[in-house]
Amino acid sequence: MEEIVLKTENKISKILIGEKIENLTHYLPTNKKIIILTDTNVLKHYRHKLPPYPIIEIGTGEGIKNLSTIDYIMGQLIRHEADRSSYLVGIGGGIVCDIAGFAASIYMRGIRFGFVSTTLLSQVDASVGGKNGVNYEGYKNMVGVFNQPDFVICDTSMLTTLPREEYIGGYAEIIKHGCIRSHELFEFLENNVSRALAYDSHVIEHCVAQSVRIKAAVVENDEREKGERRILNFGHTFAHAIEKITALPHGKAVSIGMNYASYISYQLGMISENDYRRIRELITRFQLPTNFDFEPNTLVDAMRKDKKREGDDIHLVLLEAIGNAIVKPVTYNQLKTFVHDLCKHQ
């Protein structure tokens, strides 16, 4: 097991890579009411491994990530007589962690919480960094808070029960981390595609650990996304719009978004054609898409609803090299030009 500590102004959060769900109770407070929040998929596979605490069960999918679900959870916490000393444990993927962190942060003005992250996408992204929230009226993660969990258990052995497509989708975020901050991680991925796709535990734990280190370092410097943390959105301004207008899951939308952002970086002369082709090829080797059919104005309109917009500018994350990302504010008209060019050349 490897422990990575994320320190922010008001919190110390421990990310435990390779720890087992069976050891969850080692990280929970004693003599407090513990309540588990999880989804139907986790209960299907792992109910027998959960400690005997009250369980709040929710459904699955992006459609439940809304205020109606939060309302239901508030009611359940009241029925379980949770008070300010109670503790909430979110066990699941990114959606469960987002919802659990948000619910814990607003119940009685905030109770403590921790996560057991059960998907690759969540272990390298959603469960780490303290962003907790839900969608609202078509706007992704529009309602939420910044609040770090006490701990995140990343039990990589649980990844074997994921649907194959969902497991592969997690590598989109790992590729992202290599693109924005670590040429070494990017090269490691290039050299270990087959082992990664074959669920090699050493490769998985190395990828998770490196991704968490990169994200933790960025978050420590800029917890509330005023500057540096924006680089973690590489590919995501496109991805969130793609998710809004298609049924593509997050990992696939991110892989397409990274390809588009890399292409724009190449067209602007920021990276070489060879670097752009390496990024596109790595995405493809991980069996992830690089394009989808779209109508340019529809995509641009969806991108304008991104919460990272400031006035007429959208913060687009581009590359100066593999392992070096920058944030470039672009106007609505510039964005339209980029998207129309992508439509012609994909």
C-alpha positions as CSV (number, residue, x, y, z in Angstrom):
1,M,0.0,0.0,0.0
2,E,1.1,3.6,-0.7
3,E,-0.1,6.6,1.2
4,I,-0.1,10.1,-0.5
5,V,-1.0,13.0,1.7
6,L,-2.8,16.0,0.2
7,K,-2.4,19.1,2.4
8,T,-4.6,22.2,1.9
9,E,-5.2,25.3,4.0
10,N,-7.8,23.7,6.2
11,K,-7.5,19.9,5.7
12,I,-5.1,17.0,5.5
13,S,-6.5,14.2,3.2
14,K,-4.9,10.8,2.9
15,I,-5.1,8.8,-0.4
16,L,-4.4,5.2,0.2
17,I,-3.4,3.3,-2.9
18,G,-3.7,-0.4,-2.8
19,E,-5.5,-0.5,0.5
20,K,-8.4,-3.0,0.8
21,I,-12.1,-2.2,1.5
22,E,-11.9,-4.9,4.2
23,N,-9.7,-2.4,6.2
24,L,-12.2,0.5,6.0
25,T,-13.0,0.5,9.7
26,H,-9.3,1.2,10.5
27,Y,-9.8,4.8,9.1
28,L,-13.2,5.5,10.8
29,P,-13.8,7.4,14.0
30,T,-14.8,5.3,17.1
31,N,-18.0,5.9,19.1
32,K,-19.6,7.8,16.3
33,K,-22.6,7.1,14.1
34,I,-21.2,5.8,10.7
35,I,-23.4,5.8,7.7
36,I,-22.5,4.4,4.3
37,L,-23.7,6.0,1.0
38,T,-23.3,3.7,-2.0
39,D,-25.1,2.6,-5.2
40,T,-26.8,-0.5,-6.5
41,N,-23.8,-1.8,-8.4
42,V,-21.4,-1.7,-5.4
43,L,-24.0,-3.5,-3.3
44,K,-24.4,-6.1,-6.0
45,H,-20.7,-7.0,-5.9
46,Y,-19.5,-6.0,-2.4
47,R,-22.3,-5.9,0.1
48,H,-20.7,-8.9,1.9
49,K,-17.5,-6.8,2.4
50,L,-19.2,-3.8,3.9
51,P,-19.1,-3.2,7.7
52,P,-22.4,-3.4,9.5
53,Y,-23.4,0.3,9.4
54,P,-26.7,1.8,8.1
55,I,-26.6,2.1,4.3
56,I,-28.2,4.8,2.1
57,E,-28.6,3.3,-1.4
58,I,-28.8,5.4,-4.6
59,G,-29.0,4.5,-8.2
60,T,-26.4,4.8,-10.9
61,G,-25.6,7.0,-13.9
62,E,-25.2,10.8,-14.5
63,G,-29.0,11.2,-14.3
64,I,-29.0,10.8,-10.5
65,K,-26.4,13.5,-10.0
66,N,-28.9,16.2,-9.1
67,L,-30.5,18.0,-6.2
68,S,-33.4,15.5,-6.1
69,T,-30.9,12.8,-5.0
70,I,-29.4,15.2,-2.4
71,D,-32.9,15.8,-1.1
72,Y,-33.4,12.1,-0.7
73,I,-30.1,11.7,1.1
74,M,-30.9,14.5,3.5
75,G,-34.1,12.7,4.4
76,Q,-32.3,9.4,4.9
77,L,-29.7,11.0,7.2
78,I,-32.5,12.5,9.3
79,R,-34.2,9.2,9.5
80,H,-31.0,7.6,10.6
81,E,-30.7,10.3,13.3
82,A,-27.4,11.5,12.0
83,D,-26.1,14.4,14.0
84,R,-23.1,16.8,13.7
85,S,-20.7,14.1,15.0
86,S,-21.9,11.5,12.5
87,Y,-19.6,10.3,9.7
88,L,-20.5,9.6,6.1
89,V,-18.6,7.1,3.9
90,G,-19.1,7.2,0.1
91,I,-18.4,3.9,-1.5
92,G,-18.5,3.9,-5.3
93,G,-17.3,5.7,-8.4
94,G,-17.0,9.4,-9.2
95,I,-20.8,10.1,-9.0
96,V,-21.1,8.5,-5.6
97,C,-18.1,10.4,-4.3
98,D,-19.3,13.7,-5.7
99,I,-22.7,13.2,-4.2
100,A,-21.5,11.9,-0.8
101,G,-19.0,14.8,-0.4
102,F,-21.6,17.4,-1.2
103,A,-24.2,15.8,1.0
104,A,-21.8,15.6,4.0
105,S,-20.7,19.2,3.4
106,I,-24.2,20.6,3.7
107,Y,-25.8,18.3,6.2
108,M,-26.0,20.2,9.5
109,R,-23.5,22.7,8.0
110,G,-21.0,19.9,7.5
111,I,-20.1,16.5,8.8
112,R,-16.9,14.5,8.3
113,F,-16.6,12.1,5.4
114,G,-14.3,9.7,3.6
115,F,-14.4,7.7,0.4
116,V,-13.8,4.2,-0.9
117,S,-13.2,4.7,-4.6
118,T,-14.2,1.7,-6.7
119,T,-13.6,2.8,-10.3
120,L,-10.4,3.7,-12.1
121,L,-11.8,7.1,-13.2
122,S,-12.6,8.0,-9.6
123,Q,-9.4,6.8,-8.2
124,V,-7.3,9.0,-10.4
125,D,-9.7,12.0,-10.6
126,A,-13.1,12.4,-9.1
127,S,-12.4,11.2,-5.5
128,V,-9.2,13.2,-5.2
129,G,-9.1,17.0,-4.9
130,G,-12.1,18.0,-2.9
131,K,-14.6,19.0,-5.6
132,N,-18.1,17.8,-4.6
133,G,-21.3,18.6,-6.4
134,V,-24.2,17.9,-8.6
135,N,-25.5,18.9,-12.0
136,Y,-28.3,21.5,-12.4
137,E,-30.5,22.2,-15.4
138,G,-28.0,20.9,-18.0
139,Y,-25.0,22.5,-16.3
140,K,-22.4,20.0,-15.2
141,N,-21.3,20.2,-11.5
142,M,-23.0,23.6,-11.3
143,V,-23.9,23.3,-7.6
144,G,-21.2,22.2,-5.2
145,V,-18.5,22.9,-2.7
146,F,-14.7,22.5,-2.2
147,N,-14.2,20.2,0.7
148,Q,-11.6,17.5,1.1
149,P,-12.4,13.9,2.4
150,D,-10.5,12.7,5.4
151,F,-9.3,9.7,3.3
152,V,-9.7,8.0,0.0
153,I,-9.2,4.2,-0.2
154,C,-8.2,3.2,-3.7
155,D,-8.7,-0.6,-3.7
156,T,-7.4,-1.5,-7.1
157,S,-8.6,-5.1,-6.8
158,M,-12.1,-3.8,-7.1
159,L,-11.5,-2.7,-10.7
160,T,-11.8,-6.2,-12.0
161,T,-15.6,-6.1,-11.5
162,L,-16.0,-3.0,-13.6
163,P,-17.5,-3.2,-17.1
164,R,-14.6,-3.4,-19.5
165,E,-15.6,-0.1,-21.1
166,E,-15.7,1.7,-17.8
167,Y,-12.2,0.4,-16.8
168,I,-10.7,1.6,-20.1
169,G,-12.4,5.0,-19.8
170,G,-10.4,5.6,-16.6
171,Y,-7.2,5.7,-18.7
172,A,-8.4,8.9,-20.4
173,E,-7.7,10.7,-17.1
174,I,-4.4,9.0,-16.6
175,I,-3.3,10.0,-20.2
176,K,-4.5,13.5,-19.3
177,H,-2.2,13.7,-16.3
178,G,0.8,12.6,-18.4
179,C,-0.1,15.2,-21.0
180,I,-0.3,18.1,-18.6
181,R,2.4,17.4,-16.1
182,S,4.5,14.2,-16.7
183,H,6.3,13.2,-19.9
184,E,7.6,10.2,-17.8
185,L,4.0,9.0,-17.1
186,F,3.1,9.5,-20.8
187,E,6.1,7.4,-21.9
188,F,5.2,4.7,-19.2
189,L,1.7,4.5,-20.7
190,E,3.2,4.2,-24.3
191,N,5.3,1.3,-23.1
192,N,2.7,-0.5,-21.1
193,V,-0.6,-0.4,-23.0
194,S,-0.9,-4.2,-23.2
195,R,-0.2,-4.7,-19.5
196,A,-2.6,-2.0,-18.5
197,L,-5.4,-3.4,-20.6
198,A,-4.7,-6.8,-19.1
199,Y,-5.3,-5.5,-15.6
200,D,-1.7,-5.9,-14.5
201,S,-1.8,-4.8,-10.9
202,H,1.7,-3.3,-10.8
203,V,0.9,-1.1,-13.9
204,I,-2.5,-0.1,-12.4
205,E,-1.1,0.9,-9.1
206,H,1.8,2.8,-10.7
207,C,-0.6,4.8,-12.9
208,V,-3.0,5.5,-10.0
209,A,-0.1,6.6,-7.7
210,Q,1.5,8.9,-10.4
211,S,-1.9,10.4,-11.3
212,V,-2.7,11.1,-7.6
213,R,0.7,12.7,-7.0
214,I,0.2,15.0,-10.0
215,K,-3.3,16.0,-9.0
216,A,-2.4,16.4,-5.3
217,A,0.5,18.7,-6.1
218,V,-1.7,20.9,-8.3
219,V,-4.6,21.0,-5.8
220,E,-2.2,21.9,-2.9
221,N,-1.1,25.0,-4.9
222,D,-4.6,26.0,-6.0
223,E,-7.4,24.2,-4.2
224,R,-10.2,26.5,-5.5
225,E,-9.2,26.6,-9.1
226,K,-8.2,30.2,-9.4
227,G,-5.2,29.5,-11.6
228,E,-2.9,26.4,-11.8
229,R,-5.7,23.9,-11.0
230,R,-7.4,24.8,-14.3
231,I,-4.8,22.7,-16.1
232,L,-6.6,19.6,-14.8
233,N,-9.4,20.5,-17.2
234,F,-7.3,19.5,-20.2
235,G,-9.8,18.2,-22.7
236,H,-12.7,18.7,-20.3
237,T,-14.2,21.9,-21.8
238,F,-14.9,19.9,-24.9
239,A,-15.7,16.8,-22.9
240,H,-18.5,18.3,-20.8
241,A,-20.1,19.8,-23.9
242,I,-19.8,16.4,-25.7
243,E,-21.4,14.7,-22.7
244,K,-24.3,17.2,-22.9
245,I,-25.1,16.6,-26.6
246,T,-24.3,12.8,-26.8
247,A,-24.7,9.7,-24.7
248,L,-20.9,9.2,-24.4
249,P,-19.5,8.3,-21.0
250,H,-17.0,10.7,-19.4
251,G,-13.8,8.8,-20.2
252,K,-14.7,8.7,-23.9
253,A,-15.7,12.3,-24.0
254,V,-12.4,13.3,-22.3
255,S,-10.4,11.3,-24.8
256,I,-12.1,13.2,-27.7
257,G,-11.6,16.5,-25.9
258,M,-7.9,15.8,-25.4
259,N,-7.5,15.1,-29.0
260,Y,-9.3,18.3,-30.0
261,A,-7.2,20.4,-27.5
262,S,-4.0,18.8,-28.7
263,Y,-4.9,19.5,-32.4
264,I,-5.6,23.1,-31.5
265,S,-2.2,23.3,-29.7
266,Y,-0.6,21.9,-32.9
267,Q,-2.4,24.3,-35.2
268,L,-1.3,27.2,-33.0
269,G,2.3,26.0,-33.3
270,M,2.6,25.2,-29.6
271,I,3.4,21.5,-30.0
272,S,5.0,19.6,-32.9
273,E,3.0,17.5,-35.3
274,N,4.9,14.5,-33.9
275,D,3.7,15.2,-30.3
276,Y,0.1,15.6,-31.5
277,R,0.3,12.3,-33.3
278,R,1.8,10.6,-30.2
279,I,-1.1,11.8,-28.1
280,R,-3.7,10.8,-30.7
281,E,-2.0,7.4,-31.1
282,L,-1.9,6.7,-27.4
283,I,-5.6,7.5,-27.0
284,T,-6.3,5.1,-29.9
285,R,-4.1,2.3,-28.4
286,F,-6.2,2.5,-25.2
287,Q,-9.2,1.8,-27.4
288,L,-10.6,5.2,-26.7
289,P,-12.2,7.5,-29.4
290,T,-10.6,10.6,-30.8
291,N,-13.6,12.0,-32.7
292,F,-17.4,12.1,-33.0
293,D,-19.8,13.5,-35.5
294,F,-21.0,17.0,-34.5
295,E,-22.6,20.1,-35.7
296,P,-20.1,23.0,-34.9
297,N,-22.6,25.5,-33.6
298,T,-24.3,22.9,-31.3
299,L,-20.9,22.0,-29.8
300,V,-19.9,25.7,-29.3
301,D,-23.3,26.5,-27.7
302,A,-22.8,23.6,-25.3
303,M,-19.3,24.7,-24.5
304,R,-20.5,28.2,-23.6
305,K,-22.5,26.6,-20.7
306,D,-19.3,25.4,-19.1
307,K,-19.0,26.7,-15.5
308,K,-15.3,27.6,-16.2
309,R,-16.4,30.5,-18.5
310,E,-15.6,34.0,-17.3
311,G,-17.6,36.7,-19.1
312,D,-17.0,36.2,-22.8
313,D,-13.9,34.1,-22.3
314,I,-13.5,30.4,-21.9
315,H,-10.4,29.0,-20.3
316,L,-9.0,26.4,-22.8
317,V,-6.2,24.2,-21.6
318,L,-3.6,23.7,-24.3
319,L,-0.2,22.1,-24.5
320,E,3.3,23.6,-25.0
321,A,4.8,20.1,-24.8
322,I,3.8,16.7,-23.6
323,G,4.0,17.2,-19.9
324,N,3.5,21.0,-20.0
325,A,0.0,22.5,-20.1
326,I,-1.0,26.1,-20.0
327,V,-4.4,27.9,-19.7
328,K,-5.3,30.1,-22.6
329,P,-8.4,32.4,-22.4
330,V,-10.2,32.4,-25.7
331,T,-13.1,34.5,-26.9
332,Y,-16.4,33.1,-28.2
333,N,-15.4,34.0,-31.7
334,Q,-12.0,32.3,-31.4
335,L,-13.7,29.2,-30.0
336,K,-16.1,29.1,-33.0
337,T,-13.2,29.3,-35.4
338,F,-11.4,26.4,-33.6
339,V,-14.5,24.2,-33.6
340,H,-15.3,24.8,-37.2
341,D,-11.7,24.0,-38.1
342,L,-12.0,20.8,-36.1
343,C,-15.1,19.8,-37.9
344,K,-13.4,20.2,-41.3
345,H,-10.2,18.3,-40.4
346,Q,-11.3,15.4,-38.0
